[in-house]
Amino acid sequence: MLNTFGCLLNIRPGMSCKKIFFHLLGGEKILRVASEDPQVPLDMQLNTYSIIMKITDNVTESLLLTNEKGELEPTLLEEMPTLSDDKLTYSFTLKDGVTFHNDAPLTSNDVKYSLQRMVRKYKMSSLLEKVEGYQAYFDEQADEITGIEIVDDKHFNIHMSEVYTPFLSALSTPYCAIYPAEACEEAGDDWGMSVLYGTGPFKLVSYQTGVGVELAKNENYHGGDVKLDGIKYTFIDDPNTGVLEYQKGNIDVVYLDASLYPTYANGDLKDELYTFNPVGGYYLNFNVKDIPDVKVREAMTYAIDRDAICNSVLFGTAIPNSNFLQDGLIGADDSTEQFAYDPEKAKSLLAEAGYPDGYDLRITVNTKYPTSLTIATAVQAQMAEAGIRVEIEQVDSAAWTDMKKAGGVTCGIGNWYVDYNDPDSMLYPMSDGRTDLTSSFWHNDEFKQLMIDGVQTEDTAERQQIYAKADHILTHEDFAVAMIYNETMFYLKKPYVKDFAVTFTYRTMFNNTDIEY
């Protein structure tokens, strides 16, 4: 078959002419990706959803990046920042020649603006809480974060109020994306909807809820040549529909729901099925204001059959875990109890707490994550054996966010993954001031002090003891959460899609991806 340039194309079995022309019409290479519809702005400073990050990772960039090996590397910087002898001042030099998609040059002012914006948006503001002047700015008692010092357009310093060892890792997260100050301010509520300028390898062309996102190649990308001409994200919320479109040749990459794994693990698509293991997993998150009795929360912990969920409900794709920290993270402790399913013990604990006739529990799930409903349904049946009568409440993403912030979620199905290779990244959502993330409203003085000690300690052995104890308080003493499992995740990828992988921090970047027939 000849293409539009008169060149012979090698068509392999199963490759349709329609598909070939879609990719190469006009010589363009367009990667087609199935994605859930975020239904909110494409702005990781406003929302922490991974489905947003899958898109914005290719548009916006942070100062640094945690690579697939768990190591930090500079992205918008000439080199790694230097640290003063007292470990309180980081000095940065921006990379030459970096421009945003609106052709505005990257400057130190954009960095300060973006980091301050993140604090005022509240979602992940705690990443900067050890920066000098943070609290006054957070409380709206100051007009700036004084610890972010602009030296000139290329140089800036960040002064810390106390030692915080994971700070550079925190700056590598997508929440610390650098935006052009002037354009972002001008866009207002349109930012992340119709306007989004970054420094990344692709530019936002369009975003339409219910339809999808189109990105075009950034011809002036500071990171080198971008092989793809664009990316087209099609919003497909139903996992089965996504796979069907993949089989038809309309999609090149689709994430696979765990429930579909048995169908394709040994079928015709087995050679196109890939796995990755994000550090994190699913858990029950208890609102301690609604469930104040520790014994009740402990009872619920024993009323979950983790093995059955992992082996039967999730078809052996997950690993049961009763600890919040998993193997590979500092603080993971294999010696702690892994809770067995024990309905009788759960009943006994409920009776001790004053509920001999059982307990009524409402579990709220975000319908954006089908796995959450799957887990909730399984837990509903399991807890019934312990006398816990579960009502499942399904809400959309907007309602989910509002309810969590207002304390309206009594028990939620949560999932959390590290943003950087440090236990602080896994545990800090459970600390004070993160109630908009967890809706737990849980406080423990010892846990809080351990979290402070952990980020001020460099010795790995000491940090192991600190975070193991913190995890034990969270999951085995106060039972503020009931961890269920760590997961393996799956995606289908066409053979002609080259050099693409998902990292353990769930980052999805296509700047080195190519389409080769």
N, C-alpha and C positions, 0 to 999 in steps of 0.2 A: 504493500500500500504506500502511496506517495503522500507526503504531508504538503502543506501549503507552500513550502519552499522547493517542492520537487524532489525531496530527499526520501529515500526508501526507509520505511519504518518496519522494525522487526516486531510483528504482532504475535505474542505468545497466546496459547490456548486460554480462553476465559477473559481475554482483554478485548473489550468492545471498541469499535471505531469511534463511537460517540464519546467514550471516556478519553481516548487518546486526544481527540480534537478539543475536548473541553480544556485539557491541560495545556495544550500547545497552540491553540488558536492564536494567531498573531505572535507566536514565539514565546508566549507567557507560560510560566509555571505557577499554577495556583494550587496550593494545598487546601484540601477540603476537610474540615474537622467538624464532627458532631459535638455539640455542647449543650448543657442545660441552660435555660433562659434565666439570667440573674434577676431580671425585672427591677433592677436598681442601677444607679450610676456605676460605671466602670471605674471605680475609685477605691483603692484598698485602704485609704485613710478613712473612708466612711463605713465600709463593710469588710468583714474578715473572711468572706466566703471564698473557698478554693476555686469555685467555678468562675469567679471574677479574675482571680490570679492567673488562671490558665490563659486568659486573653491578654491581660495587662502586662504580663511578663514579657511580651513581645513588643510592647509600645513604650513603657516607662522603665526607668532604671534607677537603682539606688547607687550610693557612692561605692559600695563594695558588693561582692557576691560570694556566697558560700557555694563552692563547687561540689561536684559529685563525690569527691573524696572527703568532704567535710572541712576543707581548707578555705580560708579567706583569700580573696584576690581582688585587687583594685579594678573598678569598672569605669568610674568617672574621675579617677585620680591618677596622677603620674606614677605614684608608688604608694606602698603602704604607709599610713600615717606614722609619725614618730610620737613617742610618749616621754614626757618629762621624768626626771629622776624620782620625783615624789608620786608619780603615777596618777597625776590629777589633770594634766593638760595634754591633749592630743593636737598635733599640728598637721594640717592637710594642705596639699597642693593639687588644684584641679588640673585635669588633662587639657592640653592645648587643642584648640580647634573644634571643640564639641559644641554643636548647635542643637536646639530643639527643632521639632518638626515645623514650626512657624518661622524658622531661620534665625530666631533670637539666640545670641551666644549664651552659653552656660556661664554663670558668674557665682561668686560667693553669696551674693544677695539672694539668688534663687535657692541656694541651699538653706540659708537661714529662714527664708520665707516658708519653704516646704516643711521643714522640721517643726516650725512654730505652728503651721497649719495643722499638722498631725496632732499636736498637743491639744489644740482648740477643738478638734473633731472628736477627741476623747477616746475613741475606740481602742487604740493601741498607744495612748499617750504615755503609759508607764514605761515604755522603752527608754524615755529620756528623763525619767524622774530623778536620776542621780546627776543631771547636768545642773550646774550652778544657776540659780534663778528660776528653775523649773516651777516650783510650787507657787511663787508669786504670780507667774504668768498663767498657770493652770487655774488659779483662783481669781483671775482677771483683776489682779491688783497691780499688775505691771504691763507695760506695752510691748515688752520684748523679753526673751530669755537672755539674760545678761551673760550667761556662760558661753553663748555662741558669739564669738568675736570675729568680725570681718576685718582682715588686715588689708586686703585689696581684692580686686576682681578674681584673682586666682588663688589667693591664700586665706585661710581662716583657721582659727583655733577653737577648740571646744574644751572648756574648763569644767571639771567635775567637782561636785560638792563633797564627794567621798569616792574611794576606790570602787570601781565597778568592772570586774574583769571581763564580762561578756559584752562590753559596750560596742566594740567594733562589729561583733557578730550581730548585735541588735540593729546596727546601721545597714546591714546587708539584707534586711527583710524588705518585702514589697511595700510595707507600710511607710517606710522611709524613702519612698520614691521622690525624686527631685522634679518639681514642676517649674515652668517659667512663671515667675511671680506676677508680672503684669498681665499676661494672658489669662492666667488662672483666676485672678481677681475680676477681670473683665467678664469672664464667662459666667461667673456666679453659679446658679443652679443648673446651668447647661453643661458645667464641667462633668465629664464622664458620661454624658448623654450624647450631645451633638458635637462637643468640643473636648479633645484630650490630646495635648501635646506632650510628648516625652522626648527622650534622646535615643530610644531603642531602635532596633533594626526594621521595625514596621510602623507605619503611620495609620491612624484611624481614618477610614474613609466614611463609614456609616455604622450606626448602631440602631437597630430597630427592635424593640421588645416584641416577642412573638415571632420574629423572623430570624435575625442573626446579626453578625458583625462582619464587616469587610475591612481588611487591612491591606495596605499597599507597601511595597518595598521602599525603605528609606535610602535613596540614592547617595545620601551624604553621611551614611552611618560611620561613626568614628571607630567602630570595632572591626572594620574591614568589609570585604565584599559580601553581600547577602545573596545567596543563590536563588532563593525563591522570589518570584515577582509579587506574590501576595498570599494571603491566607483568607479563606472564606469559612467562617464559623456558622453552621446552621443549627438553630435551636431545636433540639429534639429531646423532650423531657422523658419520653417513654423509652426504656432501655431496649425493648424488643424492636421498636421502630428504628432505632439507631442502627442496630445490627442488620435489619432488613435493607436499609438504605446502603449500608456498607456492601452487602452481598450484591445489590443491584449495580454497584460501581459508581454510586453517587457521592460516596464519602470515602476518604482515604484513611482517616484515623478516627476511631470511636472507642470511648471508655466502656468497659464491659461490666455490668452489674454482676456481683458474686453469684446471684441466683442463676445466671446464664452460663456460668463456667462449665458445669458438667456437660452441657449441650455441645460446646465447641472445643473442649479440651482434647477430645479424641476424634473429632470429626474432620471434615474437609478443610476447615480453617485453622487446624491445630498449629500449622507452621507459621501462621500469621498472628498467633496469640502470644503476647508478651506480658511479663509480670514486673512489678516493682513493690518494694516494701517501705512505705512511708513510716517514719518513726512517730507512732501515735496510735490512736484507736478510738473505740466507742465505749461509752460509759453511761450509767444513770447519774444524773446530777440532781441532788436534793436541795430544795429551798429550805434551809434550816429554820426560817421563820414559820413556815407552814408545817414542818416536821421537826419540831425542836427536840424531841426525845431521842437520845443517841441509841437506845435499845431498839426503837422502831426502825431507825436507819440500818442498824446492824441486822435486824430481822430480814429486812429487804435484801441485804447483801447475801444472806444464806438462802433466800428464796429464788435465786437465779441459778439456772443450770447452764453454766458456761460451756461445759463440754458438749451438751446437746445443741446449743446455739451454733457452736463452731463446726461440729461434725455433721449435724443433720440439717439445720437451717441454712448454714453457709457452706455446706458440702465440703468440709475439710479445708477451706481456704483461709481460715483464721486460726489464731493461737490463743487459747484462753489465758487470761491474766487477771490477777486480783490486785496487782500493783499498778500505780499510774506510770512509773518509769519502767521501760522495757530494756531488755538486753541490748547493749551497745551504747547506752547512756550512762554517764557517771551517776552513781546512786542506785542503779538497779541492784536488787538484792534477792537472790534466788532462795535465801534461807527463810524468808517470811512465808506465812501461811497462804496457800492458794485455796480459797474458799470452795468447799464442796457443796453440792446441792443438798440441803438438809431442811426440808419443810417442817419437820417436827421441831427442830431447834428454833426455827423462825417462829413457829406458833408459841413456843415456850417464852421466847424473848418478848413477843407481843403481849402475852399474858402478864409478864413481869412489868411491862410498861402500862398496864391497865386496859388492855384490849383483848380480853379472853374470847370475845366473840368475833374476832377478826378486825380488819382495818380496810377502809376505803381509800383508794389512791387514784388520782388523776395523772396520767402520763401524757404530756404534750409532745407532739412530733412536728417537725418542719417537713411538709410534703415535698419540698425541693430535694430531699434526700430519701429515696425509696427504701434504702436499707434501714433507716430509722423506724419506719412503719413495720418492716419485717421483724426487727428486734422487739419492738413494743408488743407485737402480736404474740410472739413466742413467750415473752416475759409475762404477759397477761395470763396465759395458760399455766405457766410454771408457778406463778405466785398464788394462783387459785388453790393449789394444793396446800399452801401455808395459811389459807384463810385471808389472803389479801385480795380484795375485790378491785380489779383494775378497770378503770374507764380510760379509753384512748381518745385523746382530743387531737384532731388534725388541723393545722393552720398553715397559711402560706408564709413566705419569707418575711414579708412586711409585718404581719401580725406577730410572728415569732420574735422578731427583733424588739418590737414595742412591748410585748408581754414580758420578755426577759428583763428589760430595763425597768419596768414598772413592778417587778416582783410577782407577775401573774402566772409564772410557771412553777407549779408545786414540785413536779418531777419531770425532767426533760431527758430525752435521748441526746446526748452530746457526743461530738467527735472533735478531737483536737490533735494537731500534728506539729512537730517542732518546726520553727521557722529558721533555726540555726542549730548547730551541733553542740548543744549545751543543755543540761537538765533545767536550767533556769527558764529556758524557752518552753519546756513542757509544764513546769509547775507554776510559773508566775500568774497564769490566768486564775489560779485558785487563791491568790493573795488578796489582801484588802484593796479596795478601789477598782476591782475588775468585775464587779457585779453585773455590769452590762454584758459581759461575755459569758459568765457562768450562771447568773441568777441564783447563786447559792446563798449569798449573804452570810457566809461562814467566816468566823474569825477565831484564831487561836494564837495567843501571844508567843508561844514557843515556836510554832511554825513560822510566824512572821520573823522572829529573830534568826531562825535557821536560814531563811531566805536571804536575810541581810548578810549573815556570816558567809553564805555560799558564794556570793558575788564579790566578796572582799578577800577571798582565799584563793591562792594560786596552787597550793600543793594538792595534787590529784587525790592522794590517799585521804587527806583531810576532807576534801570535797565529797568523796565517796561516803564517808560517815555522815556528813552533814545532810546530804540529800536523801540518803537511805532513811535517816530518822524523819525527815520532813515527809517523805512519802508514807512512812508508817503511821504518822499522826493523821494524815489526810485519809488514808484508806483502811487502817486497821485499829484506830483509836477513836477518832471522831466520826468516821464513816460519812464524811461530807460528800463523797462520791462512791459509787460502786463500779469499779472498772470491770469491763466484761471481756474485751479481747483486743489483740493487736491483729492487724489485717494484712493480707496480701491483696494487691489490687491488679487489675487486668486491663489491657487495651488491645484492640485489633489494629494492625498496621499493614497497609499494602506493601508488597515486596519492593515496589519501585520507590518507596519513600525511604531515603537514606539519612543516616546520621541524626537520628532523633531518639531521645530517651527521656524518661521522667526521673528526677533525682529523688533521694530519700527525703528531701524537704518539700516534695510535691511541686517543685518548680518545673514548668513546661516551656521550654524555649526552642524556637525554630530558627535561630539566626544561622546555624550551621547546616540546617536541613536542606536536602536537595531532592529533586524528582528525577530519577534516571531509569529509562526504559531499556 
